[in-house]
Amino acid sequence: MYDTIVWIVEALLAVFFLAAGIPKLLGAVSERWDGFDRLPRGLTVLIGTCEVAAGIGLVAPVVFDTADWLTPLAGLGIAVISLMASGFHLRQLEWLPALETALWAALAGAVVWARWDEFADGPSLPRHDVLPTVLLVLILAVIANLVVLSRTATPGKAPAAVEGAKPGEPVR
């Protein structure tokens, strides 16, 4: 029963992220989602590529009966993408989409937790050489993102109204 529920969740995530990623690759996101018109096209393609790759990575191990370690890795990728999307929505003060993307991240995190043991069958890397470098790069990326977010004005938000100013009148 447990395994069946996890596979249903994986299929749901795969379908959703394939459906979300393909329009980003094809350039058809402006009609479907707000906010992507403010992102560079290259970033939109990167996000779409990651979403499609993660969607495939969730179901490919079952279809081809190989590389089971891809499933938790794909779930981890979806969790990261979704949490980044939550941050984007929070920055735009879009509370409901932020909550929705956080819930997708939690669902993907549950898949990672359920399939974590499958990493044991994956390719082995020397932990002592790779892990500190990966952690250092991730920490620097988080710091850089926080600095950029803290210094960038939220696009599309008007300044607060000045007391006594009439609507449409320039603020001095």
LINWOUR-V49970 format. One record per backbone hydrogen bond with DSSP energy under -0.5 kcal/mol. NH is the residue of the N-H (numbers start at 1). CO is the residue of the C=O. If there is no record, write none. Layout:
nh/co
NH/CO
NH/CO
//
This chain:
nh/co
5/1
6/2
7/3
8/4
9/5
10/6
11/7
12/8
13/9
14/10
15/11
16/12
17/13
18/14
19/15
20/16
21/17
22/18
23/19
24/20
25/21
26/22
27/23
28/23
33/29
38/35
39/36
44/40
45/41
46/42
47/43
48/44
49/45
50/46
51/47
52/48
53/49
54/50
55/51
56/52
57/53
58/54
59/55
59/56
60/56
62/59
63/59
64/60
65/61
66/61
70/67
71/68
72/68
73/69
74/70
75/71
76/72
77/73
78/74
79/75
80/76
81/77
82/78
83/79
84/80
85/81
86/82
87/83
88/84
89/85
90/86
91/87
92/88
93/90
94/89
95/93
98/94
99/95
100/96
101/97
102/98
103/99
104/100
105/101
106/102
107/103
108/104
109/105
110/106
111/107
112/108
113/109
114/110
115/111
116/112
116/113
118/115
119/116
120/117
121/118
122/119
127/125
129/126
130/126
131/127
134/130
135/131
136/132
137/133
138/134
139/135
140/136
141/137
142/138
143/139
144/140
145/141
146/142
147/143
148/144
149/145
150/146
151/147
152/148
157/154
158/156
165/162
169/166
//
